[in-house]
Amino acid sequence: MTDNVKRAVKTSEAGRGQKTGNFFKAVSAVVWKDLQAEFRSRELFSAMLVFSLLIILIFNFALELDIKTRQSVTAGVLWATFAFAGTLGLNRSMAIEKDRGCLDGLLLAPVDRSAIYFGKVLSNLAFMLIVEIIVLPVYSVLYNINLFQPGLLFVILLGSIGYVGVGTLLSTMSVQTRTRDILLPILLFPVVIPVLLAAVKASGGFLAGAELSDILLPINLLIAYDIIFIAVAFMVFDNVVEE
Amino acid sequence: MQDKPVTLKILDIVSVILLGVSTYLALVFAPTELVMGDVQRVFYFHIGTAWTALLGFILAAVFSVIYLIKKELKWDRLQVAAIEVSLVFFFITIVLGSIWARPAWNTWWTWDPRLTTAAVTELIYIAYFMLRQGIDDPDRRARFGAVYALVGGISAPITFFAIRLFRSIHPVVIGSANANQEKMNMTSDMRVAFFFALFAFTVIFIDLFWNRIRLGDLQEKVEQLKLKVTI
C-alpha cells in the first residue's frame, strides 16, 4: 500500500460528517493519487502517446492518406487512434491498482465505492485528454488540417467521457480475470460502438463544416450515452469490486 | 442423478413435431413470393429465430438485474441459459438473412442498422462468455456476468438507434415502413406459415431454455461434488 492510499483514507476520514464534502474529497483523493503516481513514473502517459503516434503512422500507410482521402477519413482515424490508445491506458491504470494491492487498500477506505469509480474515471479521462491534446496538433501539422475547432474539441470531450465511463467499469472487471491483458478491448469495443459512431459522425460534420442542425443529432446521442452509462456504472460498480 | 421431468420430455417431442410442421408450412404450404421467388421462404425461420433470440436477450437483461439485487446463483444460471440459446438462435438468424440477402440485395452483407446491430450483439455475447471463462470463483463470475449482460443489453438497442441515423434498406415486416423501404405484403397462407413459425420457435426456445437450465443445475451439482471429493 502506498502513502497515497493512506492519504486517501485520511482525507476521507477528515471529511466525515459532511457527507457530500466527504464524497468529493474521496473522489479528488483518488484522482490526486493517480495523477501524482503518473507524474512520477510517466509510464502510462508515455506509452499511450507513443502508441497513438504509431497508430497514426500505420494509418498513414494503410490508407494512403493523400489530400482527397484525408478529408473523409480524418475523423475515423482520430477516433480509432483514441479508442486503441484508450484501452492501453485503461488496462494499465487498473492493472497497477491490482498488482500492487492498491485496489484492496482503496476498498478498505471508509468511503463510498462509487467515489473510487468516479475518481478512476476522472484520472483516466485526464490521461486520455492529455494524450488527445498532444495528438491533435501533431496530426494537424502532419496532415495540414486545422483540428482546433471548439466544436470538435467539445465532441472529443463528450466521446472521451462516454468511452472512459464504460471503460473504467469494464477494465475493473477485466483485470480480475485470468485473461486480463487481452480481455478489455473485446469487452469494451462492442459496447462502446454507439460512442465511436456518434463521435465520428459529429467530428466529421465539424471538419466538413456542416450545419449545426445536422451535427446536433449525434451530439445528443453522445450526451444521452454518457448519462445512461455513467449512471449504470455508478449503480453496478459495487458488484465488480466486492470481495 | 435426477431424471428428466416428464413435462420436459413431452416438450422435447412437441418441439420436434412443431419444427417439422413449420418446415412443411414454410417450404410447401406457403405460396411462392412473386418478386423474390422461393428464397423468400427463408424468411419464416429468419423471423422465428430472430424473435426468440431477442426475447432471450431481453430475458437475460432482466435476470441480470434480478441477480444483482438478490445475489442468488439461480438467476445467474437462468441468465446463462437464456444467453447461450439466444446466441445460437441469433447466429441462425444472421445466416438465414445472409442467404436471403444474396439474391434479394445482391450481396451477402450490408452495413444496415439491423445487420450491424445483429453482428455487434453477437460479439457482445461472445465477449460475455469469454469474460465468464476467465473467472474461477462462481460468485464473482455471476456478478461480472450480470454486470456485463446488463451493460451489453442497454448498449445493443442504443447501437441500433445510432445506426438508424443512416438510411435503412431492411424490409419492414411489422409496423410502418419508410417510403424508400420495400414493404412485405403477406397473403393469408403466408400469414399462417409466418405465425406458426413464430409459435413453433417460441416453443422450441422454451424447450431448449429449460434443457439448458437443467444442464446448469447439474453442472452446479457436479462442481459441488468435486469440491466435496477434494476436501
Interface residues (C-beta under 8 A of the other chain):
Chain A: V166 L169 L170 M173 S174 Q176 T177 R178 T179 R180 L183 I186 L187 F189 P190 V191 V192 I193 P194 L197 A198 K201 L217 P218 L221 A224 Y225 I228 F229 V232 A233 V236 N239 V240 E242
Chain B: L68 V120 L123 I124 A127 M130 L131 Q133 G134 I135 D136 R140 R143 F144 A146 V147 Y148 L150 V151 G152 I154 S155 I158 T159 F161 A162 I163 L165
